[in-house]
Amino acid sequence: MKIQVNGEDRDVRADTLQALLEELGYGAARVATAVDGDFVPAGRRGTRPVTVGCAVEIVAPMQGG
């Protein structure tokens, strides 16, 4: 299915946000996530559906100052 991830068009198989993170290689990485502009806490990623045309944002924390 076609979705946007961090502003880029992607063709993915995942149907939940957790499955998408695994498909994209994030695995257990600590990241912040949002779907269609709504923050999704880590505990809800397994039940948050990813659907055709949705926009997903994945943000990894940065160190430094």
N, CA, C and O atoms as a Tripos MOL2 file, in Angstrom:
@<TRIPOS>MOLECULE
protein
  260   259    65     0     0
PROTEIN
NO_CHARGES

@<TRIPOS>ATOM
      1 N           0.8450   -1.1680    0.0000 N.3       1 MET1
      2 CA          0.0000    0.0000    0.0000 C.3       1 MET1
      3 C           0.8910    1.2320    0.0000 C.2       1 MET1
      4 O           2.0170    1.1880    0.4940 O.2       1 MET1
      5 N           0.3960    2.3120   -0.5440 N.am      2 LYS2
      6 CA          1.1720    3.5430   -0.6440 C.3       2 LYS2
      7 C           0.8180    4.4800    0.5150 C.2       2 LYS2
      8 O          -0.3490    4.7920    0.7540 O.2       2 LYS2
      9 N           1.8680    4.9200    1.2280 N.am      3 ILE3
     10 CA          1.7320    5.8850    2.3140 C.3       3 ILE3
     11 C           2.8830    6.8760    2.2120 C.2       3 ILE3
     12 O           3.7530    6.7350    1.3520 O.2       3 ILE3
     13 N           2.8900    7.8640    3.0770 N.am      4 GLN4
     14 CA          4.0250    8.7750    3.1830 C.3       4 GLN4
     15 C           4.7130    8.5390    4.5100 C.2       4 GLN4
     16 O           4.0620    8.4360    5.5490 O.2       4 GLN4
     17 N           6.0340    8.4540    4.4720 N.am      5 VAL5
     18 CA          6.8310    8.3280    5.6870 C.3       5 VAL5
     19 C           7.8390    9.4620    5.6820 C.2       5 VAL5
     20 O           8.6960    9.5420    4.8010 O.2       5 VAL5
     21 N           7.7320   10.3290    6.6630 N.am      6 ASN6
     22 CA          8.6130   11.4990    6.7670 C.3       6 ASN6
     23 C           8.6520   12.2840    5.4550 C.2       6 ASN6
     24 O           9.7090   12.7380    5.0170 O.2       6 ASN6
     25 N           7.4820   12.4320    4.8390 N.am      7 GLY7
     26 CA          7.3520   13.2380    3.6440 C.3       7 GLY7
     27 C           7.7030   12.5440    2.3410 C.2       7 GLY7
     28 O           7.5990   13.1470    1.2730 O.2       7 GLY7
     29 N           8.1210   11.2760    2.4130 N.am      8 GLU8
     30 CA          8.4790   10.5300    1.2040 C.3       8 GLU8
     31 C           7.4310    9.4610    0.9190 C.2       8 GLU8
     32 O           6.9730    8.7780    1.8350 O.2       8 GLU8
     33 N           7.0530    9.3170   -0.3420 N.am      9 ASP9
     34 CA          6.1150    8.2630   -0.7370 C.3       9 ASP9
     35 C           6.7920    6.9090   -0.5820 C.2       9 ASP9
     36 O           7.9260    6.7170   -1.0210 O.2       9 ASP9
     37 N           6.0830    5.9700    0.0490 N.am     10 ARG10
     38 CA          6.6200    4.6190    0.2460 C.3      10 ARG10
     39 C           5.5430    3.6070   -0.0830 C.2      10 ARG10
     40 O           4.3530    3.8790    0.0800 O.2      10 ARG10
     41 N           5.9560    2.4530   -0.5400 N.am     11 ASP11
     42 CA          5.0550    1.3260   -0.7720 C.3      11 ASP11
     43 C           5.3990    0.2830    0.2840 C.2      11 ASP11
     44 O           6.4960   -0.2740    0.2650 O.2      11 ASP11
     45 N           4.4740    0.0100    1.2050 N.am     12 VAL12
     46 CA          4.7420   -0.8700    2.3410 C.3      12 VAL12
     47 C           3.6940   -1.9620    2.4470 C.2      12 VAL12
     48 O           2.6290   -1.8790    1.8350 O.2      12 VAL12
     49 N           4.0080   -2.9960    3.2340 N.am     13 ARG13
     50 CA          3.0830   -4.0970    3.4700 C.3      13 ARG13
     51 C           2.4120   -4.0120    4.8420 C.2      13 ARG13
     52 O           1.3590   -4.6150    5.0510 O.2      13 ARG13
     53 N           3.0030   -3.2780    5.7680 N.am     14 ALA14
     54 CA          2.5370   -3.2270    7.1550 C.3      14 ALA14
     55 C           1.1190   -2.6740    7.2620 C.2      14 ALA14
     56 O           0.7180   -1.7940    6.5010 O.2      14 ALA14
     57 N           0.3660   -3.2140    8.2320 N.am     15 ASP15
     58 CA         -0.9900   -2.7150    8.4480 C.3      15 ASP15
     59 C          -1.1610   -2.0150    9.7970 C.2      15 ASP15
     60 O          -2.2200   -1.4530   10.0800 O.2      15 ASP15
     61 N          -0.1060   -2.0520   10.6350 N.am     16 THR16
     62 CA         -0.1140   -1.3000   11.8930 C.3      16 THR16
     63 C           1.1660   -0.4790   11.9710 C.2      16 THR16
     64 O           2.1370   -0.7460   11.2620 O.2      16 THR16
     65 N           1.1530    0.5070   12.8310 N.am     17 LEU17
     66 CA          2.3370    1.3490   12.9870 C.3      17 LEU17
     67 C           3.5190    0.5380   13.4960 C.2      17 LEU17
     68 O           4.6410    0.7390   13.0310 O.2      17 LEU17
     69 N           3.2980   -0.3730   14.4380 N.am     18 GLN18
     70 CA          4.3910   -1.2080   14.9510 C.3      18 GLN18
     71 C           4.9860   -2.0610   13.8380 C.2      18 GLN18
     72 O           6.2070   -2.1640   13.7190 O.2      18 GLN18
     73 N           4.1350   -2.6690   13.0280 N.am     19 ALA19
     74 CA          4.6190   -3.4860   11.9110 C.3      19 ALA19
     75 C           5.3910   -2.6310   10.9160 C.2      19 ALA19
     76 O           6.3730   -3.0920   10.3340 O.2      19 ALA19
     77 N           4.9540   -1.3820   10.7160 N.am     20 LEU20
     78 CA          5.6660   -0.4830    9.8140 C.3      20 LEU20
     79 C           7.0560   -0.1800   10.3410 C.2      20 LEU20
     80 O           8.0270   -0.2180    9.5860 O.2      20 LEU20
     81 N           7.1640    0.1210   11.6340 N.am     21 LEU21
     82 CA          8.4780    0.3950   12.2200 C.3      21 LEU21
     83 C           9.4190   -0.7870   12.0290 C.2      21 LEU21
     84 O          10.5920   -0.6060   11.7000 O.2      21 LEU21
     85 N           8.9080   -1.9860   12.2330 N.am     22 GLU22
     86 CA          9.7230   -3.1840   12.0390 C.3      22 GLU22
     87 C          10.1040   -3.3460   10.5680 C.2      22 GLU22
     88 O          11.2500   -3.6670   10.2560 O.2      22 GLU22
     89 N           9.1530   -3.1260    9.6710 N.am     23 GLU23
     90 CA          9.4180   -3.2530    8.2340 C.3      23 GLU23
     91 C          10.4960   -2.2670    7.7750 C.2      23 GLU23
     92 O          11.3110   -2.5860    6.9090 O.2      23 GLU23
     93 N          10.4910   -1.0810    8.3570 N.am     24 LEU24
     94 CA         11.4560   -0.0490    7.9650 C.3      24 LEU24
     95 C          12.7900   -0.1610    8.6970 C.2      24 LEU24
     96 O          13.6920    0.6430    8.4630 O.2      24 LEU24
     97 N          12.9250   -1.1570    9.5880 N.am     25 GLY25
     98 CA         14.1970   -1.3990   10.2530 C.3      25 GLY25
     99 C          14.3980   -0.6540   11.5580 C.2      25 GLY25
    100 O          15.5150   -0.6050   12.0720 O.2      25 GLY25
    101 N          13.3410   -0.0740   12.1040 N.am     26 TYR26
    102 CA         13.4830    0.6360   13.3810 C.3      26 TYR26
    103 C          13.4740   -0.3220   14.5610 C.2      26 TYR26
    104 O          14.0520   -0.0150   15.6040 O.2      26 TYR26
    105 N          12.8330   -1.4730   14.4210 N.am     27 GLY27
    106 CA         12.8150   -2.4760   15.4740 C.3      27 GLY27
    107 C          12.4980   -1.8790   16.8310 C.2      27 GLY27
    108 O          11.4280   -1.3000   17.0230 O.2      27 GLY27
    109 N          13.4240   -2.0160   17.7800 N.am     28 ALA28
    110 CA         13.2210   -1.5360   19.1480 C.3      28 ALA28
    111 C          13.8060   -0.1340   19.3680 C.2      28 ALA28
    112 O          13.9510    0.3010   20.5100 O.2      28 ALA28
    113 N          14.1370    0.5620   18.2990 N.am     29 ALA29
    114 CA         14.7140    1.9040   18.4420 C.3      29 ALA29
    115 C          13.7390    2.8300   19.1630 C.2      29 ALA29
    116 O          12.5240    2.7000   19.0170 O.2      29 ALA29
    117 N          14.2710    3.7500   19.9300 N.am     30 ARG30
    118 CA         13.4380    4.7320   20.6310 C.3      30 ARG30
    119 C          13.1490    5.8780   19.6700 C.2      30 ARG30
    120 O          14.0360    6.6550   19.3170 O.2      30 ARG30
    121 N          11.9060    5.9620   19.2620 N.am     31 VAL31
    122 CA         11.4850    6.9950   18.3260 C.3      31 VAL31
    123 C          10.1440    7.5570   18.7720 C.2      31 VAL31
    124 O           9.4170    6.9220   19.5360 O.2      31 VAL31
    125 N           9.8280    8.7360   18.2980 N.am     32 ALA32
    126 CA          8.4970    9.3200   18.4610 C.3      32 ALA32
    127 C           7.7660    9.1200   17.1480 C.2      32 ALA32
    128 O           8.3660    9.1900   16.0750 O.2      32 ALA32
    129 N           6.4550    8.8670   17.2370 N.am     33 THR33
    130 CA          5.6790    8.5840   16.0270 C.3      33 THR33
    131 C           4.3720    9.3700   16.0000 C.2      33 THR33
    132 O           3.7780    9.6760   17.0340 O.2      33 THR33
    133 N           3.9520    9.6820   14.7850 N.am     34 ALA34
    134 CA          2.6550   10.3190   14.5710 C.3      34 ALA34
    135 C           2.0690    9.7770   13.2770 C.2      34 ALA34
    136 O           2.7930    9.4690   12.3310 O.2      34 ALA34
    137 N           0.7450    9.6670   13.2510 N.am     35 VAL35
    138 CA          0.0350    9.2580   12.0430 C.3      35 VAL35
    139 C          -1.0040   10.3320   11.7450 C.2      35 VAL35
    140 O          -1.8510   10.6510   12.5800 O.2      35 VAL35
    141 N          -0.9230   10.8750   10.5530 N.am     36 ASP36
    142 CA         -1.8190   11.9560   10.1270 C.3      36 ASP36
    143 C          -1.8540   13.1010   11.1370 C.2      36 ASP36
    144 O          -2.9060   13.6800   11.4080 O.2      36 ASP36
    145 N          -0.6710   13.4130   11.6900 N.am     37 GLY37
    146 CA         -0.5400   14.5470   12.5980 C.3      37 GLY37
    147 C          -0.8770   14.2600   14.0460 C.2      37 GLY37
    148 O          -0.7360   15.1430   14.8930 O.2      37 GLY37
    149 N          -1.3200   13.0450   14.3570 N.am     38 ASP38
    150 CA         -1.6630   12.6820   15.7320 C.3      38 ASP38
    151 C          -0.5580   11.8370   16.3530 C.2      38 ASP38
    152 O          -0.2000   10.7880   15.8190 O.2      38 ASP38
    153 N          -0.0110   12.2980   17.4970 N.am     39 PHE39
    154 CA          1.0160   11.5550   18.2260 C.3      39 PHE39
    155 C           0.4880   10.1770   18.6000 C.2      39 PHE39
    156 O          -0.6510   10.0390   19.0480 O.2      39 PHE39
    157 N           1.3290    9.1530   18.4100 N.am     40 VAL40
    158 CA          0.9620    7.7870   18.7920 C.3      40 VAL40
    159 C           1.9800    7.2850   19.8030 C.2      40 VAL40
    160 O           3.1380    7.0650   19.4470 O.2      40 VAL40
    161 N           1.5700    7.0960   21.0740 N.am     41 PRO41
    162 CA          2.4960    6.5840   22.0860 C.3      41 PRO41
    163 C           2.9590    5.1710   21.7440 C.2      41 PRO41
    164 O           2.2600    4.4320   21.0520 O.2      41 PRO41
    165 N           4.1290    4.8070   22.2300 N.am     42 ALA42
    166 CA          4.7090    3.4970   21.9390 C.3      42 ALA42
    167 C           3.7610    2.3580   22.2790 C.2      42 ALA42
    168 O           3.6980    1.3740   21.5410 O.2      42 ALA42
    169 N           3.0300    2.4660   23.3670 N.am     43 GLY43
    170 CA          2.1340    1.4000   23.7890 C.3      43 GLY43
    171 C           0.9280    1.1910   22.8960 C.2      43 GLY43
    172 O           0.2320    0.1850   23.0260 O.2      43 GLY43
    173 N           0.6710    2.1140   21.9980 N.am     44 ARG44
    174 CA         -0.5000    2.0010   21.1120 C.3      44 ARG44
    175 C          -0.1330    1.7310   19.6490 C.2      44 ARG44
    176 O          -1.0100    1.6530   18.7880 O.2      44 ARG44
    177 N           1.1310    1.5920   19.3810 N.am     45 ARG45
    178 CA          1.5630    1.4000   17.9870 C.3      45 ARG45
    179 C           1.0680    0.0960   17.3910 C.2      45 ARG45
    180 O           0.8010    0.0300   16.1920 O.2      45 ARG45
    181 N           0.9400   -0.9350   18.2000 N.am     46 GLY46
    182 CA          0.4890   -2.2350   17.7080 C.3      46 GLY46
    183 C          -0.9740   -2.2550   17.3070 C.2      46 GLY46
    184 O          -1.3990   -3.1270   16.5500 O.2      46 GLY46
    185 N          -1.7470   -1.3050   17.8070 N.am     47 THR47
    186 CA         -3.1770   -1.2650   17.4720 C.3      47 THR47
    187 C          -3.5270   -0.0920   16.5670 C.2      47 THR47
    188 O          -4.6750    0.0400   16.1430 O.2      47 THR47
    189 N          -2.5500    0.7630   16.2650 N.am     48 ARG48
    190 CA         -2.8180    1.9270   15.3980 C.3      48 ARG48
    191 C          -2.6930    1.4930   13.9470 C.2      48 ARG48
    192 O          -1.5940    1.1740   13.4940 O.2      48 ARG48
    193 N          -3.8080    1.4740   13.2020 N.am     49 PRO49
    194 CA         -3.7340    1.0510   11.8070 C.3      49 PRO49
    195 C          -2.9770    2.0490   10.9260 C.2      49 PRO49
    196 O          -2.9840    3.2570   11.1630 O.2      49 PRO49
    197 N          -2.3420    1.5090    9.9280 N.am     50 VAL50
    198 CA         -1.7240    2.2960    8.8630 C.3      50 VAL50
    199 C          -2.5430    1.9910    7.6150 C.2      50 VAL50
    200 O          -2.6760    0.8310    7.2240 O.2      50 VAL50
    201 N          -3.0910    3.0310    6.9880 N.am     51 THR51
    202 CA         -3.9720    2.8310    5.8460 C.3      51 THR51
    203 C          -3.4550    3.5660    4.6160 C.2      51 THR51
    204 O          -2.6060    4.4520    4.7230 O.2      51 THR51
    205 N          -3.9590    3.2020    3.4740 N.am     52 VAL52
    206 CA         -3.5600    3.8150    2.2040 C.3      52 VAL52
    207 C          -3.6640    5.3340    2.3040 C.2      52 VAL52
    208 O          -4.6860    5.8730    2.7300 O.2      52 VAL52
    209 N          -2.6000    6.0100    1.9100 N.am     53 GLY53
    210 CA         -2.5950    7.4600    1.8550 C.3      53 GLY53
    211 C          -2.2710    8.1670    3.1490 C.2      53 GLY53
    212 O          -2.1830    9.3950    3.1650 O.2      53 GLY53
    213 N          -2.0880    7.4320    4.2430 N.am     54 CYS54
    214 CA         -1.8050    8.1190    5.5060 C.3      54 CYS54
    215 C          -0.3810    8.6740    5.5010 C.2      54 CYS54
    216 O           0.4730    8.2430    4.7260 O.2      54 CYS54
    217 N          -0.1530    9.6370    6.3860 N.am     55 ALA55
    218 CA          1.1550   10.2700    6.5360 C.3      55 ALA55
    219 C           1.7150    9.9000    7.9010 C.2      55 ALA55
    220 O           1.1110   10.1970    8.9320 O.2      55 ALA55
    221 N           2.8710    9.2510    7.8990 N.am     56 VAL56
    222 CA          3.5190    8.8080    9.1280 C.3      56 VAL56
    223 C           4.7920    9.6240    9.3260 C.2      56 VAL56
    224 O           5.5690    9.8310    8.3940 O.2      56 VAL56
    225 N           4.9850   10.0770   10.5540 N.am     57 GLU57
    226 CA          6.2240   10.7670   10.9240 C.3      57 GLU57
    227 C           6.9330    9.9130   11.9630 C.2      57 GLU57
    228 O           6.3250    9.4670   12.9370 O.2      57 GLU57
    229 N           8.2260    9.6900   11.7450 N.am     58 ILE58
    230 CA          9.0620    8.9340   12.6690 C.3      58 ILE58
    231 C          10.2510    9.8320   12.9860 C.2      58 ILE58
    232 O          11.0030   10.2230   12.0940 O.2      58 ILE58
    233 N          10.4120   10.1560   14.2760 N.am     59 VAL59
    234 CA         11.4670   11.0740   14.6840 C.3      59 VAL59
    235 C          12.3300   10.4090   15.7400 C.2      59 VAL59
    236 O          11.8290    9.9660   16.7740 O.2      59 VAL59
    237 N          13.6340   10.3410   15.4770 N.am     60 ALA60
    238 CA         14.5680    9.7930   16.4350 C.3      60 ALA60
    239 C          15.1830   10.9320   17.2540 C.2      60 ALA60
    240 O          15.4610   12.0020   16.7120 O.2      60 ALA60
    241 N          15.3970   10.7090   18.5610 N.am     61 PRO61
    242 CA         16.0080   11.7550   19.3750 C.3      61 PRO61
    243 C          17.4440   12.0180   18.9310 C.2      61 PRO61
    244 O          18.1350   11.1240   18.4430 O.2      61 PRO61
    245 N          17.8720   13.2570   19.1100 N.am     62 MET62
    246 CA         19.2370   13.6410   18.7350 C.3      62 MET62
    247 C          19.9890   14.0910   19.9840 C.2      62 MET62
    248 O          19.4140   14.7040   20.8830 O.2      62 MET62
    249 N          21.2680   13.7800   20.0240 N.am     63 GLN63
    250 CA         22.1070   14.2250   21.1290 C.3      63 GLN63
    251 C          22.9320   15.4160   20.6710 C.2      63 GLN63
    252 O          23.1280   15.6420   19.4770 O.2      63 GLN63
    253 N          23.3950   16.1480   21.6210 N.am     64 GLY64
    254 CA         24.2430   17.2840   21.2910 C.3      64 GLY64
    255 C          23.5920   18.5750   21.7030 C.2      64 GLY64
    256 O          22.5180   18.5850   22.3060 O.2      64 GLY64
    257 N          24.2380   19.6470   21.3790 N.am     65 GLY65
    258 CA         23.6760   20.9100   21.8140 C.3      65 GLY65
    259 C          24.0900   22.0520   21.0450 C.2      65 GLY65
    260 O          23.6700   23.1730   21.3310 O.2      65 GLY65
@<TRIPOS>BOND
     1     1     2 1
     2     2     3 1
     3     3     4 2
     4     3     5 am
     5     5     6 1
     6     6     7 1
     7     7     8 2
     8     7     9 am
     9     9    10 1
    10    10    11 1
    11    11    12 2
    12    11    13 am
    13    13    14 1
    14    14    15 1
    15    15    16 2
    16    15    17 am
    17    17    18 1
    18    18    19 1
    19    19    20 2
    20    19    21 am
    21    21    22 1
    22    22    23 1
    23    23    24 2
    24    23    25 am
    25    25    26 1
    26    26    27 1
    27    27    28 2
    28    27    29 am
    29    29    30 1
    30    30    31 1
    31    31    32 2
    32    31    33 am
    33    33    34 1
    34    34    35 1
    35    35    36 2
    36    35    37 am
    37    37    38 1
    38    38    39 1
    39    39    40 2
    40    39    41 am
    41    41    42 1
    42    42    43 1
    43    43    44 2
    44    43    45 am
    45    45    46 1
    46    46    47 1
    47    47    48 2
    48    47    49 am
    49    49    50 1
    50    50    51 1
    51    51    52 2
    52    51    53 am
    53    53    54 1
    54    54    55 1
    55    55    56 2
    56    55    57 am
    57    57    58 1
    58    58    59 1
    59    59    60 2
    60    59    61 am
    61    61    62 1
    62    62    63 1
    63    63    64 2
    64    63    65 am
    65    65    66 1
    66    66    67 1
    67    67    68 2
    68    67    69 am
    69    69    70 1
    70    70    71 1
    71    71    72 2
    72    71    73 am
    73    73    74 1
    74    74    75 1
    75    75    76 2
    76    75    77 am
    77    77    78 1
    78    78    79 1
    79    79    80 2
    80    79    81 am
    81    81    82 1
    82    82    83 1
    83    83    84 2
    84    83    85 am
    85    85    86 1
    86    86    87 1
    87    87    88 2
    88    87    89 am
    89    89    90 1
    90    90    91 1
    91    91    92 2
    92    91    93 am
    93    93    94 1
    94    94    95 1
    95    95    96 2
    96    95    97 am
    97    97    98 1
    98    98    99 1
    99    99   100 2
   100    99   101 am
   101   101   102 1
   102   102   103 1
   103   103   104 2
   104   103   105 am
   105   105   106 1
   106   106   107 1
   107   107   108 2
   108   107   109 am
   109   109   110 1
   110   110   111 1
   111   111   112 2
   112   111   113 am
   113   113   114 1
   114   114   115 1
   115   115   116 2
   116   115   117 am
   117   117   118 1
   118   118   119 1
   119   119   120 2
   120   119   121 am
   121   121   122 1
   122   122   123 1
   123   123   124 2
   124   123   125 am
   125   125   126 1
   126   126   127 1
   127   127   128 2
   128   127   129 am
   129   129   130 1
   130   130   131 1
   131   131   132 2
   132   131   133 am
   133   133   134 1
   134   134   135 1
   135   135   136 2
   136   135   137 am
   137   137   138 1
   138   138   139 1
   139   139   140 2
   140   139   141 am
   141   141   142 1
   142   142   143 1
   143   143   144 2
   144   143   145 am
   145   145   146 1
   146   146   147 1
   147   147   148 2
   148   147   149 am
   149   149   150 1
   150   150   151 1
   151   151   152 2
   152   151   153 am
   153   153   154 1
   154   154   155 1
   155   155   156 2
   156   155   157 am
   157   157   158 1
   158   158   159 1
   159   159   160 2
   160   159   161 am
   161   161   162 1
   162   162   163 1
   163   163   164 2
   164   163   165 am
   165   165   166 1
   166   166   167 1
   167   167   168 2
   168   167   169 am
   169   169   170 1
   170   170   171 1
   171   171   172 2
   172   171   173 am
   173   173   174 1
   174   174   175 1
   175   175   176 2
   176   175   177 am
   177   177   178 1
   178   178   179 1
   179   179   180 2
   180   179   181 am
   181   181   182 1
   182   182   183 1
   183   183   184 2
   184   183   185 am
   185   185   186 1
   186   186   187 1
   187   187   188 2
   188   187   189 am
   189   189   190 1
   190   190   191 1
   191   191   192 2
   192   191   193 am
   193   193   194 1
   194   194   195 1
   195   195   196 2
   196   195   197 am
   197   197   198 1
   198   198   199 1
   199   199   200 2
   200   199   201 am
   201   201   202 1
   202   202   203 1
   203   203   204 2
   204   203   205 am
   205   205   206 1
   206   206   207 1
   207   207   208 2
   208   207   209 am
   209   209   210 1
   210   210   211 1
   211   211   212 2
   212   211   213 am
   213   213   214 1
   214   214   215 1
   215   215   216 2
   216   215   217 am
   217   217   218 1
   218   218   219 1
   219   219   220 2
   220   219   221 am
   221   221   222 1
   222   222   223 1
   223   223   224 2
   224   223   225 am
   225   225   226 1
   226   226   227 1
   227   227   228 2
   228   227   229 am
   229   229   230 1
   230   230   231 1
   231   231   232 2
   232   231   233 am
   233   233   234 1
   234   234   235 1
   235   235   236 2
   236   235   237 am
   237   237   238 1
   238   238   239 1
   239   239   240 2
   240   239   241 am
   241   241   242 1
   242   242   243 1
   243   243   244 2
   244   243   245 am
   245   245   246 1
   246   246   247 1
   247   247   248 2
   248   247   249 am
   249   249   250 1
   250   250   251 1
   251   251   252 2
   252   251   253 am
   253   253   254 1
   254   254   255 1
   255   255   256 2
   256   255   257 am
   257   257   258 1
   258   258   259 1
   259   259   260 2
@<TRIPOS>SUBSTRUCTURE
     1 MET1         2 RESIDUE 1 A MET
     2 LYS2         6 RESIDUE 1 A LYS
     3 ILE3        10 RESIDUE 1 A ILE
     4 GLN4        14 RESIDUE 1 A GLN
     5 VAL5        18 RESIDUE 1 A VAL
     6 ASN6        22 RESIDUE 1 A ASN
     7 GLY7        26 RESIDUE 1 A GLY
     8 GLU8        30 RESIDUE 1 A GLU
     9 ASP9        34 RESIDUE 1 A ASP
    10 ARG10       38 RESIDUE 1 A ARG
    11 ASP11       42 RESIDUE 1 A ASP
    12 VAL12       46 RESIDUE 1 A VAL
    13 ARG13       50 RESIDUE 1 A ARG
    14 ALA14       54 RESIDUE 1 A ALA
    15 ASP15       58 RESIDUE 1 A ASP
    16 THR16       62 RESIDUE 1 A THR
    17 LEU17       66 RESIDUE 1 A LEU
    18 GLN18       70 RESIDUE 1 A GLN
    19 ALA19       74 RESIDUE 1 A ALA
    20 LEU20       78 RESIDUE 1 A LEU
    21 LEU21       82 RESIDUE 1 A LEU
    22 GLU22       86 RESIDUE 1 A GLU
    23 GLU23       90 RESIDUE 1 A GLU
    24 LEU24       94 RESIDUE 1 A LEU
    25 GLY25       98 RESIDUE 1 A GLY
    26 TYR26      102 RESIDUE 1 A TYR
    27 GLY27      106 RESIDUE 1 A GLY
    28 ALA28      110 RESIDUE 1 A ALA
    29 ALA29      114 RESIDUE 1 A ALA
    30 ARG30      118 RESIDUE 1 A ARG
    31 VAL31      122 RESIDUE 1 A VAL
    32 ALA32      126 RESIDUE 1 A ALA
    33 THR33      130 RESIDUE 1 A THR
    34 ALA34      134 RESIDUE 1 A ALA
    35 VAL35      138 RESIDUE 1 A VAL
    36 ASP36      142 RESIDUE 1 A ASP
    37 GLY37      146 RESIDUE 1 A GLY
    38 ASP38      150 RESIDUE 1 A ASP
    39 PHE39      154 RESIDUE 1 A PHE
    40 VAL40      158 RESIDUE 1 A VAL
    41 PRO41      162 RESIDUE 1 A PRO
    42 ALA42      166 RESIDUE 1 A ALA
    43 GLY43      170 RESIDUE 1 A GLY
    44 ARG44      174 RESIDUE 1 A ARG
    45 ARG45      178 RESIDUE 1 A ARG
    46 GLY46      182 RESIDUE 1 A GLY
    47 THR47      186 RESIDUE 1 A THR
    48 ARG48      190 RESIDUE 1 A ARG
    49 PRO49      194 RESIDUE 1 A PRO
    50 VAL50      198 RESIDUE 1 A VAL
    51 THR51      202 RESIDUE 1 A THR
    52 VAL52      206 RESIDUE 1 A VAL
    53 GLY53      210 RESIDUE 1 A GLY
    54 CYS54      214 RESIDUE 1 A CYS
    55 ALA55      218 RESIDUE 1 A ALA
    56 VAL56      222 RESIDUE 1 A VAL
    57 GLU57      226 RESIDUE 1 A GLU
    58 ILE58      230 RESIDUE 1 A ILE
    59 VAL59      234 RESIDUE 1 A VAL
    60 ALA60      238 RESIDUE 1 A ALA
    61 PRO61      242 RESIDUE 1 A PRO
    62 MET62      246 RESIDUE 1 A MET
    63 GLN63      250 RESIDUE 1 A GLN
    64 GLY64      254 RESIDUE 1 A GLY
    65 GLY65      258 RESIDUE 1 A GLY
